[in-house]
Amino acid sequence: MKEKSGKDLSARTWIVMIVLALTGQIAWAVENSWFNTFVYDTITPDPRPVAWMVAASAITATLTTLIMGTLSDRTRSRWGKRRPYILIGYILWGLSTVLFPTVALIRATSVAVFMVVLADALMTFFGSTANDAAFSAWTVDVATPKTRGRVEGVLNMSVFIAQIISMVAAGILIEVYGYFPFFYALGAIVIIAGLVGGLLLKDAPQAEPEVAERKPFLKEFAELFNIETLKSNKTLFLVLLFIMIASIGMQVSFPYMIVYLENYVGVTKSEFSVIGGAVMVGSAILAIPFGILADRWKKPPMMAIGIILSSLGGILLSLFRTLPLLALSGLIWQGFSVATSIASVAWLKDLLPEESRGKFLGIRMIFWIAIPMVVGPAIGSWLIQTYGIATELNGQAGFIPVPIIFQVGSVVSLFALLPLLMTRWRKDIENV
């Protein structure tokens, strides 16, 4: 079915989009939430491997999205432009997810740690190629002026539903059936979705003359890292700094959150599922009106309010022990973090130069994903090793995370106010 410019997308395209978007986001949500607990529960309670795994995954995701996204832009084949990356990428993504838990069978801990970091990075490469690079670009390709709003709505809703499933269903399933059957099932779902969606997917028609006009691949990719690009867009750079510092603060504690709640507070995986589900629903309810207010009022003050309240929530989370209070503080922590992210990304997109939006969205990955997920977990790991409670799990020595990771993370996030304050003296934010 061919799409016509300005017309509705076909039912087939909507089905493919929903299947691939929802499956991809579920896989990412599980990777962000439960891979870290898998390492802690089955390999070693040492926090350093979690930091290494998160950092390797973040760097892999960023570089893969930049490289494979640029490569898919240039691809012309009998199978289409984005389709080969999506079809093959989803299948290999699912297969690597199925194989991921087998690293726990390796008896030598040092080898198991190396392999789990490598396995997660490999899985991230396939996932970022298929979802972050090719699928995301495909949704832009097929969207029309009439359908773009609905396409964005489907993509955002898939993130929300995936987070609910990850928080609620995953914890219960892991507690009942264990990690191995859970990862087998998740991988199978990704493979099936890739086969169905990839085979049904049709690329948007592309004009051939566009290829001849493109710069060489290496030159086009290198332009992403040109410092002059940022110097000529100083307010945009300050917003990127805000996003980076706020994200570092969140990543100090987030990778260790479930481990902390389970081993320090005593919350079971099933109880966390209930708390996590409630927090995600509440965050969505809170973030939507916050985003509307940011549009009607001013984005900078709303971002300041959001980051202050989110930091307060993180500190409160470190002090509470009962489920209702944990849920309430978690809602403040996560809800206002999501709200702040909505306002900051909206402002970022307002500032993007029209002629190079794709380039700056690539640069955003460095500030939003790569740097925070390397620096934040490393700070958290150091805090756990320095102040954590010594423990032994499955014959391996390690540490139980303690409340200080939330307190330090909250303080780090507050430093994001500094670049935000610096934007006050710039003329290009008068109407923001």
HUJO-V720568 format. One record per run of one state. SS is the DSSP state (hx for helix, st for strand, lp for the rest). FROM is the first residue (numbers start at 0). LEN is the number of residues. If there is no record, write none. Layout:
# HUJO-V720568
SS	FROM	LEN
SS	FROM	LEN
This chain:
# HUJO-V720568
lp	0	10
hx	10	32
lp	42	5
hx	47	27
lp	74	8
hx	82	23
lp	105	3
hx	108	34
lp	142	5
hx	147	30
lp	177	1
hx	178	22
lp	200	8
hx	208	4
lp	212	4
hx	216	9
lp	225	1
hx	226	5
lp	231	2
hx	233	32
lp	265	3
hx	268	28
lp	296	2
hx	298	21
lp	319	3
hx	322	29
lp	351	2
hx	353	34
lp	387	1
st	388	5
lp	393	2
st	395	5
lp	400	3
hx	403	11
lp	414	1
hx	415	10
lp	425	1
hx	426	3
lp	429	3
